[in-house]
Amino acid sequence: MAKTKAAGATKLGRDSLPKYLGVKLFEGQKVNFGQIIIRQRGTKFYPGKNVKKGSDDTLYAVKEGIVKFKTKRKKRFDGSQRIIKIVNVELL
């Protein structure tokens, strides 16, 4: 019988890096072409006028302007409604 326990690998030390998600530019702030407005997982915010959605759901500006947020009711296929948040870039 062994005097000490077998030395196994530790279960610690596998911490992942933070993803730095969230709103990067708020309403009323100036945005340049291609600048990231929101980093997100899934569509918590939807792209509006002069805003495009990247492959990882990141929203970025297509034109230079000022960031504006808007809420709107969206009807689903089953007839229920949901309030969505839309991000627009209004031209200067």
C-alpha positions in Angstrom: 0.0 0.0 0.0 1.3 3.4 -0.9 2.5 5.7 1.9 1.4 8.9 0.0 -1.3 9.8 -2.5 -0.5 9.6 -6.1 0.6 13.1 -7.5 -2.1 13.9 -10.0 -2.5 17.0 -12.2 -4.1 20.0 -10.5 -7.6 21.1 -11.5 -6.7 24.8 -11.2 -4.9 27.1 -13.6 -7.3 27.0 -16.6 -8.8 30.5 -16.3 -9.9 32.1 -19.6 -9.3 35.7 -20.6 -12.2 38.2 -20.3 -14.1 38.9 -23.5 -14.6 42.6 -23.0 -18.2 42.6 -24.2 -20.7 45.5 -23.9 -21.5 49.0 -25.2 -18.3 50.8 -26.4 -19.9 54.1 -27.6 -23.0 55.5 -25.9 -25.8 57.8 -27.2 -24.7 61.2 -28.4 -21.1 60.2 -28.9 -19.4 60.7 -32.3 -18.5 57.6 -34.3 -16.1 57.1 -37.2 -16.4 54.7 -40.1 -15.8 51.1 -39.1 -15.7 51.9 -35.3 -17.2 49.2 -33.0 -20.3 50.4 -31.2 -21.3 47.2 -29.3 -19.6 43.9 -28.7 -22.2 41.2 -27.9 -23.0 37.5 -27.9 -26.3 37.0 -29.7 -28.5 39.9 -30.8 -29.3 41.9 -27.6 -29.1 45.1 -29.8 -30.1 45.1 -33.4 -28.4 47.1 -36.2 -30.3 50.1 -37.6 -29.5 52.9 -40.0 -25.8 53.1 -41.0 -24.9 50.1 -38.7 -23.9 46.6 -39.7 -23.6 43.3 -37.7 -20.4 41.3 -37.8 -20.1 37.5 -37.8 -19.7 37.5 -34.0 -22.8 39.8 -33.6 -20.6 42.9 -33.1 -22.3 46.1 -34.2 -20.1 48.7 -36.1 -20.6 51.9 -37.9 -20.8 52.1 -41.7 -20.8 55.9 -41.9 -19.4 58.7 -39.7 -22.0 60.3 -37.4 -23.6 60.3 -33.9 -24.9 57.2 -32.1 -28.6 57.0 -31.3 -30.5 54.2 -29.5 -34.2 53.5 -30.1 -36.7 50.9 -28.8 -39.3 49.3 -31.0 -41.9 46.5 -30.7 -41.2 43.5 -32.9 -43.8 41.0 -33.7 -42.8 37.3 -33.5 -44.1 34.5 -35.8 -46.4 33.2 -33.0 -48.1 36.6 -32.7 -46.3 37.6 -29.4 -44.4 40.8 -29.2 -41.0 41.7 -27.9 -39.3 45.1 -27.3 -36.0 45.3 -29.2 -33.2 47.9 -28.9 -32.0 49.3 -32.2 -28.7 51.2 -32.7 -28.6 53.9 -35.4 -25.8 56.3 -36.6 -27.2 59.6 -37.7 -25.1 61.6 -40.1 -23.6 64.9 -38.9 
